[in-house]
């Protein structure tokens, strides 16, 4: 982290500010709505402690669904240019590595005072949206409110219940009406997702290997699989981020958007499709690409994560950019949305905290707390620092994988080729799902080939895993 200009600790000045807080933020502003009686809940990983968002949902009489997304009001305590804010601005993001989190904000804030914890009333910024039967957002409204988390739920627990494998999670059954609320949320999320896919949102399912660390030792790596509750939260966050961008534009405020430009390597994506017997249009077309991906997922689900990974790399990285009111906006190619301002994770992403300050100023009828030049500088800085944090996370995941395999040198594994270029050839073994380089026998291998490899060696410090191809 130090090599990449990321801070790993908090200064005395920052901790003095944190220690001075007597408790969660309070605000007597009469415009803040009291929504503590609504059936708010959080759905997140079992071990998540920094709860940025709550959701609620209910069916309306005309067949639409009213959904609300409450985002923790981090700005209520973390004021612009404070020592805490300057530290958050330095890193711009929390860094998640196996066995450890390096939070953007001190834990007393991110997991307590500014976290939407169960059984606690907290200030929030709420996006309220009406989703019709076709997945269109009929209307949206953004305002400040006091909310109350009635149940902390996990992705896996809600998934098992939705799929009929278990009864309601205990925290859900303890709140009358909450099960119906989650059914309404899930129904709306599916409609939102179907609508975005019709517009060309890409269904990319790469394999993310998650390490389990016990007493400082990597004991397992497993695939972090997708499920309905994860998709629900993703769909609601995309909707809320779009609502935030449109609200700021309507209020004539500049904003920081998360964008993914049309892929410059579309010709290579076309070639990947041709190698699989398909043809894509000559110019970037998200709808055609999504239809191709759907067909490939049905035809070859085993290799689909590797195809997804190839497409992800060819699409290029996302970035932050400033949008001014009324100007044409560069959208997010992969999500098939034009208006997308990161707003839903202010405890762990600095662009979201910036957006929250803009939203609160717009709600109050005040001027923007940031000049256009400030926003442009911050957009570039946040892009750079997020890239650096991603590199740290990837490096440590590689090191964790190398640690897990260091006692298995000489073993043979089934694998799939995930990369082949002048820089080298890489494969992903199936169990555990980790990636390494083929340093012997790689000639003639191409992406998607199934091979058997032998582990030659590992270097945990550098994150190297070296394989040799085993010929039959």
C-alpha positions in Angstrom: 0.0 0.0 0.0 2.8 2.4 0.8 4.4 1.7 -2.6 1.2 2.7 -4.2 0.7 5.9 -2.2 -2.1 4.4 0.0 -2.2 5.0 3.8 -2.7 1.9 5.9 -3.1 3.7 9.3 -4.9 6.8 10.7 -3.0 9.8 12.0 -3.4 11.2 15.5 -5.3 14.2 14.1 -7.8 11.9 12.5 -8.3 9.8 15.7 -8.7 12.9 17.8 -11.6 14.1 15.6 -13.1 10.6 15.9 -12.7 10.5 19.6 -14.5 13.8 20.0 -17.8 12.4 18.6 -20.3 11.7 21.4 -22.5 9.5 19.2 -24.3 9.2 15.9 -25.2 12.5 14.1 -28.4 14.2 15.0 -30.2 17.0 13.0 -33.3 19.0 14.0 -34.0 20.1 10.4 -37.8 19.9 10.1 -37.5 18.7 6.4 -35.9 15.4 7.5 -38.7 12.8 7.3 -39.1 10.3 10.1 -39.3 6.9 8.3 -38.2 4.7 11.2 -41.5 2.8 11.1 -40.9 1.6 7.5 -39.7 -2.0 7.1 -36.1 -1.2 6.5 -33.5 -4.0 6.4 -29.9 -4.5 5.3 -28.8 -7.4 3.0 -25.1 -7.9 2.9 -22.3 -10.5 3.5 -22.4 -12.3 6.8 -19.3 -10.6 8.0 -20.1 -7.1 6.8 -19.9 -4.4 9.5 -19.9 -1.2 7.4 -23.6 -1.1 6.4 -24.0 1.7 3.9 -27.5 1.0 2.7 -31.0 -0.2 3.7 -33.9 -1.1 1.4 -37.6 -1.4 1.6 -40.3 -2.2 -0.9 -44.1 -2.5 -1.3 -46.5 -3.2 -4.1 -48.9 -0.4 -5.2 -52.5 -0.8 -6.3 -51.7 -0.3 -10.0 -49.2 -3.1 -10.2 -46.1 -1.0 -9.8 -43.6 -1.3 -6.8 -42.5 1.5 -4.5 -38.9 0.9 -3.6 -36.7 3.0 -1.3 -32.9 2.9 -0.8 -31.5 4.6 2.3 -27.8 5.6 2.2 -25.9 6.3 5.4 -25.5 10.1 5.9 -21.7 10.0 6.4 -21.4 13.7 5.6 -23.4 14.4 8.8 -20.2 13.6 10.8 -17.4 13.7 8.2 -17.3 17.3 7.1 -15.5 18.5 4.1 -11.8 19.4 4.7 -11.8 17.9 8.2 -8.8 15.7 9.1 -11.0 12.6 8.6 -12.1 13.9 5.2 -8.6 14.6 4.1 -7.5 11.1 5.0 -10.5 9.6 3.1 -9.7 11.8 0.2 -6.1 10.4 0.1 -7.0 6.8 -0.3 -10.5 7.3 -1.8 -11.6 3.7 -1.1 -11.5 0.9 1.5 -9.0 -1.8 0.5 -10.2 -5.4 1.0 -7.5 -8.1 1.1 -7.8 -11.7 2.5 -8.1 -11.7 6.2 -8.1 -7.9 6.6 -9.9 -4.6 5.6 -8.1 -1.3 5.5 -11.1 1.0 5.8 -11.3 4.4 4.2 -12.8 5.8 7.5 -11.8 4.8 11.0 -13.8 1.8 12.2 -15.7 3.7 14.9 -17.3 5.6 12.1 -17.6 3.1 9.3 -18.9 0.2 11.5 -20.7 2.2 14.2 -21.5 5.9 14.1 -22.1 6.2 10.4 -23.2 2.6 9.8 -26.9 1.7 9.4 -26.6 -0.9 12.1 -29.6 -3.1 13.2 -31.7 -1.7 16.1 -30.4 1.8 15.6 -31.9 5.1 14.2 -29.6 6.8 11.8 -29.7 9.8 9.4 -29.8 8.8 5.7 -30.3 10.1 2.2 -33.2 8.3 0.6 -33.9 7.5 -3.0 -37.6 6.7 -3.5 -38.5 5.2 -6.9 -41.7 3.8 -8.5 -40.9 0.7 -10.7 -43.7 -0.2 -13.2 -44.6 -3.6 -14.5 -42.1 -3.3 -17.4 -39.1 -2.4 -15.2 -39.2 1.4 -16.0 -38.6 3.8 -13.3 -41.8 6.0 -13.5 -40.6 8.6 -11.0 -37.9 9.1 -8.4 -37.4 11.5 -5.5 -34.4 12.1 -3.2 -34.7 13.5 0.3 -33.2 13.2 3.8 -34.7 11.0 6.4 -34.3 9.3 9.8 -34.3 5.5 9.3 -34.2 2.4 11.4 -32.7 -1.0 10.5 -35.2 -3.6 11.6 -33.1 -6.6 10.5 -29.6 -7.4 9.4 -29.9 -10.1 6.8 -27.2 -12.0 4.8 -27.2 -12.7 1.0 -26.9 -16.5 1.6 -29.6 -16.6 4.2 -32.1 -14.7 2.1 -31.2 -16.7 -1.0 -31.9 -20.0 0.7 -35.3 -18.7 1.8 -36.2 -17.3 -1.6 -35.2 -20.6 -3.2 -37.4 -22.6 -0.8 -34.4 -24.4 0.8 -35.0 -23.1 4.3 -37.5 -21.2 6.4 -37.3 -17.5 6.9 -34.1 -16.3 8.6 -34.7 -15.6 12.2 -34.1 -11.9 11.9 -36.7 -11.7 9.1 -39.4 -13.7 10.8 -39.1 -11.5 13.9 -40.4 -8.5 11.9 -44.0 -8.8 10.8 -44.4 -8.0 7.1 -40.7 -8.0 6.3 -41.0 -11.2 4.2 -43.6 -9.5 2.0 -41.4 -6.4 1.7 -38.5 -8.5 0.5 -40.7 -10.4 -2.0 -41.8 -7.0 -3.4 -38.1 -5.9 -3.6 -37.1 -9.1 -5.4 -39.9 -8.7 -7.9 -39.0 -5.1 -8.6 -35.3 -6.0 -8.9 -36.0 -8.7 -11.5 -38.0 -6.3 -13.6 -35.3 -3.6 -13.4 -32.7 -6.2 -14.4 -34.8 -7.5 -17.3 -35.3 -4.0 -18.6 -31.6 -3.2 -18.4 -30.7 -6.4 -20.3 -33.2 -5.4 -23.0 -31.2 -2.2 -23.3 -27.9 -4.1 -23.5 -26.6 -4.5 -19.9 -24.0 -7.2 -20.0 -24.4 -10.4 -17.9 -20.8 -11.1 -17.1 -20.1 -13.8 -14.6 -16.4 -14.0 -13.8 -15.1 -16.3 -11.1 -14.0 -14.4 -7.9 -11.9 -16.6 -5.6 -12.4 -15.6 -1.9 -9.7 -16.7 0.6 -10.5 -18.0 4.1 -7.7 -17.0 6.5 -7.5 -18.7 10.0 -4.7 -17.5 12.4 -2.8 -15.9 9.6 -2.8 -19.0 7.3 -4.8 -19.3 4.1 -6.8 -22.5 4.6 -9.2 -22.4 1.6 -10.2 -20.5 -1.5 -13.7 -20.8 -2.9 -15.8 -19.3 -5.6 -17.9 -16.3 -4.5 -21.1 -17.2 -6.3 -23.9 -15.0 -7.4 -27.5 -15.3 -6.0 -30.8 -13.5 -6.1 -30.3 -11.2 -3.1 -26.9 -10.1 -4.5 -28.6 -9.2 -7.8 -31.4 -7.5 -5.9 -29.0 -5.2 -4.1 -27.0 -4.6 -7.3 -30.1 -3.7 -9.2 -31.3 -1.3 -6.5 -27.9 0.4 -6.3 -27.8 0.9 -10.1 -31.3 2.4 -9.9 -30.3 4.7 -6.9 -27.1 5.8 -8.6 -29.1 6.7 -11.7 -31.7 8.6 -9.7 -28.8 10.6 -8.0 -27.3 11.6 -11.3 -30.7 12.7 -12.8 -31.6 14.6 -9.6 -28.3 16.6 -9.7 -28.8 17.3 -13.4 -32.3 18.5 -12.7 -31.0 20.8 -10.0 -28.4 22.1 -12.4 -25.5 20.7 -10.3 -22.3 19.2 -11.7 -21.6 15.7 -10.7 -19.0 12.9 -10.7 -20.1 10.0 -12.9 -18.8 6.5 -13.1 -18.3 5.7 -16.8 -17.2 2.9 -19.0 -16.6 4.1 -22.5 -17.4 2.2 -25.7 -14.7 -0.4 -26.0 -11.8 0.6 -28.2 -10.9 -3.0 -28.7 -14.3 -3.9 -30.2 -12.4 -5.5 -33.2 -10.9 -8.0 -30.7 -14.3 -8.7 -29.2 -15.6 -9.4 -32.7 -12.7 -11.8 -33.3 -13.5 -13.7 -30.0 -17.1 -14.1 -31.2 -16.0 -15.3 -34.6 -13.8 -17.9 -33.1 -16.9 -19.2 -31.4 -18.9 -19.3 -34.7 -20.7 -16.0 -34.0 -20.7 -12.6 -35.7 -21.1 -9.2 -34.0 -21.8 -5.8 -35.7 -18.8 -3.8 -36.9 -19.3 -1.0 -34.4 -19.8 -1.4 -30.6 -23.3 -2.6 -29.8 -24.2 -3.5 -26.2 -27.5 -5.3 -27.1 -25.8 -7.5 -29.7 -23.0 -8.3 -27.2 -25.4 -9.2 -24.5 -27.4 -11.5 -26.8 -24.1 -13.2 -27.8 -23.2 -13.7 -24.1 -26.6 -15.2 -23.3 -26.2 -17.7 -26.2 -22.7 -18.6 -25.0 -23.8 -19.1 -21.4 -26.5 -21.5 -22.5 -24.1 -23.4 -24.9 -21.1 -23.7 -22.6 -21.7 -22.7 -18.9 -18.5 -24.2 -17.8 -16.3 -21.9 -19.9 -18.6 -18.9 -19.6 -16.7 -17.3 -16.6 -13.5 -17.4 -18.7 -15.3 -15.8 -21.7 -16.7 -13.2 -19.3 -13.2 -12.5 -18.0 -12.0 -12.0 -21.6 -14.8 -9.6 -22.4 -14.2 -7.7 -19.2 -10.6 -7.1 -20.0 -11.4 -6.0 -23.6 -14.1 -3.6 -22.4 -11.5 -1.6 -20.6 -11.5 -0.1 -17.1 -14.1 2.3 -15.7 -13.2 5.8 -14.6 -14.7 8.8 -12.9 -15.6 11.9 -15.0 -17.4 15.1 -14.4 -20.8 15.8 -16.0 -22.2 19.3 -16.2 -25.9 20.0 -16.4 -27.4 19.6 -19.9 -24.3 18.3 -21.5 -24.2 14.9 -23.3 -23.1 12.3 -20.7 -20.8 9.4 -21.4 -22.6 6.4 -20.1 -21.6 3.0 -18.6 -21.3 0.6 -21.5 -21.5 -2.5 -19.4 -24.6 -1.5 -17.4 -26.4 0.1 -20.4 -27.1 3.3 -18.5 -26.4 6.9 -19.4 -26.7 8.5 -15.9 -24.6 6.8 -13.2 -23.2 8.7 -10.2 -21.7 6.5 -7.5 -23.7 7.4 -4.4 -24.5 4.2 -2.4 -21.3 3.5 -0.4 -20.1 6.7 1.3 -18.4 4.8 4.1 -16.1 3.0 1.7 -15.8 5.1 -1.5 -14.9 8.8 -1.6 -16.8 9.6 -4.8 -20.0 8.5 -3.1 -19.3 10.9 -0.2 -18.7 13.7 -2.7 -22.0 12.8 -4.4 -23.8 12.8 -1.0 -22.6 16.3 -0.3 -23.8 17.5 -3.7 -27.2 15.8 -3.1 -27.6 17.3 0.3 -26.8 20.8 -1.0 -29.2 20.4 -3.8 -32.0 19.2 -1.5 -31.4 22.2 0.8 -31.4 24.7 -2.1 -27.8 25.6 -1.4 -25.0 26.1 -3.9 -22.6 23.3 -4.8 -19.9 22.6 -2.1 -17.4 21.9 -4.9 -16.3 24.0 -7.8 -16.1 22.4 -11.3 -12.3 22.5 -11.2 -12.4 20.7 -7.8 -14.6 18.0 -9.1 -12.4 17.5 -12.2 -9.3 17.1 -10.0 -11.1 14.7 -7.6 -12.5 12.6 -10.5 -8.9 12.0 -11.8 -7.5 11.4 -8.3 -10.3 8.9 -7.4 -9.7 7.0 -10.7 -6.0 6.8 -10.0 -6.3 5.7 -6.4 -9.0 3.2 -7.1 -6.7 1.6 -9.7 -3.9 1.5 -7.2 -6.2 -0.1 -4.6 -7.3 -2.7 -7.2 -3.7 -3.6 -7.8 -3.0 -4.1 -4.1 -6.1 -6.3 -3.8 -5.1 -8.4 -6.8 -1.5 -8.8 -5.6 -2.6 -10.0 -2.2 -5.2 -12.4 -3.7 -2.4 -13.8 -5.8 -0.1 -14.1 -2.8 -2.9 -15.9 -0.8 -3.4 -18.4 -3.7 0.4 -19.0 -3.8 0.4 -19.6 0.0 -2.5 -22.1 -0.3 -0.7 -24.1 -3.0 2.9 -24.0 -1.8 2.6 -27.4 -0.2 1.2 -29.0 -3.4 4.2 -28.6 -5.8 4.2 -31.6 -8.2 0.5 -32.1 -8.2 -1.6 -32.2 -11.4 -4.7 -30.1 -12.0 -7.4 -29.7 -14.7 -7.3 -26.2 -16.0 -8.7 -23.7 -18.6 -6.5 -21.2 -20.5 -7.6 -17.7 -19.4 -5.0 -15.6 -21.2 -2.6 -16.0 -24.1 -0.4 -13.2 -25.5 3.2 -12.2 -26.0 3.4 -11.6 -22.3 2.6 -15.2 -21.4 -0.1 -17.8 -21.1 -2.2 -18.1 -18.0 -4.5 -20.9 -16.8 -7.2 -21.2 -14.1 -7.3 -24.5 -12.2 -10.7 -25.6 -11.1 -10.1 -26.7 -7.6 -9.1 -24.4 -5.9 -10.2 -21.7 -8.5 -6.9 -19.8 -8.8 -4.8 -18.6 -11.7 -1.2 -19.1 -12.6 1.3 -18.9 -15.5 2.2 -21.7 -17.8 6.0 -21.5 -18.0 6.6 -24.7 -19.8 4.7 -26.2 -22.8 2.5 -23.2 -23.5 3.1 -23.1 -27.2 -0.2 -23.5 -29.2 -2.5 -22.8 -26.3 -5.3 -20.3 -26.6 -8.0 -18.8 -24.4 -10.7 -21.4 -23.6 -8.5 -24.5 -24.1 -8.9 -27.2 -21.5 -5.5 -28.6 -20.4 -3.9 -30.5 -17.6 -1.0 -28.8 -15.8 1.5 -29.6 -13.1 2.4 -27.2 -10.4 6.1 -26.4 -10.6 6.4 -23.8 -7.8 5.0 -20.8 -6.0 6.3 -17.5 -4.7 3.9 -16.1 -2.1 5.8 -12.8 -1.7 5.5 -12.0 -5.4 2.2 -13.8 -5.9 3.7 -16.2 -8.6 2.2 -19.6 -9.4 4.0 -21.5 -12.1 2.7 -24.5 -14.1 3.9 -26.8 -16.8 1.5 -28.2 -19.4 1.1 -32.0 -19.1 0.7 -33.7 -22.4 -1.2 -36.9 -22.7 
